[in-house]
């Protein structure tokens, strides 16, 4: 279907050229005609390439200038120059495409030139009338050229005509109108000043085109550099993610191996670790008690993702720094999710900073909504933190730490667990004269 259509367009174009021979004007400025042909050829040979593989050519301006000055017949031959140049620019085209382009270029110029001739005198005597006629003729040239090309693409590819036209030509009407105005201005400049007017018109136009071409080239270079930088950043991001994944996987594997190699002897640790004793008093099973013991040791593992300067900071943390610190339960739980043997420990790590009154993080759980193991570890963590020296405060004595635990019972900590924990601490202190540190071996008491 496309081949007969291409042949028809080629034959119609040849017919239009044949008709134009009989209509050629008798008197013309041969130098001006040669100049217009040269402009058409050079402009078609050196279009300004835009983005997305599109380009702008001002060759049509020479055709317009020719039919404004000398009528449509001679304009077809000026237009033929741009069609011939298009046949091998930017590279040689197949014969059927050459036939189609010669035909479509010629038919568009034939129709546009005759519309102009019907609306305005040749050469022009009334500038507003000439400009209006030029604009109308340019619209017709664009419609014929774009419609014929979109139709042959649709016939060749099987795509819808409207979709082909929108994709390839919907952005071009303004370019054709601007080119038409330039063509009319070129003709008027020549009519007023002769070849000097042509030179005066072409010199700034050439500078403008060169500047625009330079801008496009520089812009394309900048776009290319930005694309290259984006690709480097994407590669670095992928590499970083893979390194982080490898680091987390290695750490998770190590945790799993350590867990399997050192299953706790709960009976041996019960006297030294109040969390085990409290968990037993609350009726937890052996697996749950073991999870509490491991949760006490691993609850802050998520802090590996927090910068050391924040963890060691002596001044009050900023709101942004607090936001980072508050991510460590989620980070720790995510890390443990990769270790099948630690799945019962994961809820403890995730919730050990929840508060009994619902003002904790990360989820603001209240009371019994907080896993029991996490509530036990929260008490043990508070006890251990108060006995330790921090960058921002000295260690508390065991007696002061006990008072502080009881003061936060019912708000920060579960009151039942606090009392059971304190009773175990006090019994251990009376029996041994030492204070057990949760999750660790015995440490010497500093009780008064």
Rosetta blueprint (number, residue, H / E / L):
1 X L
2 X H
3 X H
4 X H
5 X H
6 X H
7 X H
8 X H
9 X H
10 X H
11 X H
12 X H
13 X H
14 X H
15 X H
16 X H
17 X H
18 X H
19 X H
20 X H
21 X H
22 X L
23 X L
24 X L
25 X L
26 X L
27 X L
28 X L
29 X L
30 X H
31 X H
32 X H
33 X H
34 X H
35 X H
36 X H
37 X H
38 X H
39 X H
40 X H
41 X H
42 X H
43 X H
44 X H
45 X H
46 X L
47 X L
48 X E
49 X E
50 X L
51 X L
52 X L
53 X L
54 X L
55 X E
56 X E
57 X L
58 X L
59 X H
60 X H
61 X H
62 X H
63 X H
64 X H
65 X H
66 X H
67 X H
68 X H
69 X H
70 X H
71 X L
72 X H
73 X H
74 X H
75 X H
76 X H
77 X H
78 X H
79 X H
80 X H
81 X H
82 X H
83 X H
84 X H
85 X H
86 X H
87 X L
88 X L
89 X L
90 X L
91 X L
92 X L
93 X L
94 X L
95 X H
96 X H
97 X H
98 X H
99 X H
100 X H
101 X H
102 X H
103 X H
104 X H
105 X H
106 X H
107 X H
108 X H
109 X H
110 X H
111 X H
112 X H
113 X H
114 X H
115 X H
116 X H
117 X H
118 X H
119 X H
120 X L
121 X L
122 X L
123 X L
124 X L
125 X L
126 X L
127 X H
128 X H
129 X H
130 X H
131 X H
132 X H
133 X H
134 X H
135 X H
136 X H
137 X H
138 X H
139 X H
140 X H
141 X H
142 X H
143 X H
144 X H
145 X H
146 X H
147 X H
148 X H
149 X H
150 X H
151 X H
152 X H
153 X H
154 X H
155 X H
156 X H
157 X H
158 X L
159 X L
160 X L
161 X H
162 X H
163 X H
164 X H
165 X H
166 X H
167 X H
168 X H
169 X H
170 X L
171 X L
172 X L
173 X H
174 X H
175 X H
176 X H
177 X H
178 X H
179 X H
180 X H
181 X H
182 X H
183 X H
184 X H
185 X H
186 X H
187 X H
188 X H
189 X H
190 X H
191 X H
192 X H
193 X H
194 X L
195 X H
196 X H
197 X H
198 X H
199 X H
200 X H
201 X H
202 X H
203 X H
204 X H
205 X H
206 X H
207 X H
208 X H
209 X H
210 X H
211 X H
212 X H
213 X H
214 X H
215 X H
216 X H
217 X H
218 X H
219 X H
220 X H
221 X H
222 X H
223 X H
224 X H
225 X H
226 X H
227 X H
228 X H
229 X H
230 X H
231 X H
232 X H
233 X H
234 X H
235 X H
236 X H
237 X H
238 X H
239 X H
240 X H
241 X H
242 X H
243 X H
244 X H
245 X H
246 X H
247 X H
248 X H
249 X H
250 X H
251 X H
252 X H
253 X H
254 X H
255 X H
256 X H
257 X H
258 X H
259 X H
260 X H
261 X H
262 X L
263 X L
264 X L
265 X L
266 X H
267 X H
268 X H
269 X H
270 X H
271 X L
272 X L
273 X L
274 X H
275 X H
276 X H
277 X H
278 X H
279 X H
280 X H
281 X H
282 X L
283 X L
284 X L
285 X L
286 X H
287 X H
288 X H
289 X H
290 X H
291 X H
292 X H
293 X H
294 X H
295 X H
296 X H
297 X H
298 X H
299 X L
300 X L
301 X H
302 X H
303 X H
304 X H
305 X H
306 X L
307 X L
308 X H
309 X H
310 X H
311 X H
312 X L
313 X L
314 X L
315 X L
316 X L
317 X L
318 X L
319 X H
320 X H
321 X H
322 X H
323 X H
324 X H
325 X H
326 X L
327 X L
328 X H
329 X H
330 X H
331 X H
332 X H
333 X H
334 X H
335 X H
336 X H
337 X L
338 X L
339 X L
340 X H
341 X H
342 X H
343 X H
344 X H
345 X H
346 X H
347 X H
348 X H
349 X H
350 X H
351 X H
352 X L
353 X L
354 X L
355 X L
356 X L
357 X L
358 X L
359 X L
360 X L
361 X L
362 X L
363 X L
364 X L
365 X L
366 X L
367 X H
368 X H
369 X H
370 X L
371 X L
372 X H
373 X H
374 X H
375 X H
376 X H
377 X H
378 X H
379 X H
380 X H
381 X H
382 X H
383 X H
384 X H
385 X H
386 X H
387 X H
388 X L
389 X L
390 X E
391 X L
392 X L
393 X E
394 X L
395 X L
396 X L
397 X L
398 X H
399 X H
400 X H
401 X H
402 X H
403 X H
404 X H
405 X H
406 X H
407 X H
408 X H
409 X E
410 X L
411 X L
412 X L
413 X E
414 X L
415 X H
416 X H
417 X H
418 X H
419 X H
420 X H
421 X H
422 X H
423 X H
424 X H
425 X H
426 X H
427 X H
428 X H
429 X H
430 X H
431 X H
432 X H
433 X L
434 X L
435 X E
436 X E
437 X L
438 X L
439 X L
440 X L
441 X L
442 X E
443 X E
444 X L
445 X L
446 X L
447 X L
448 X L
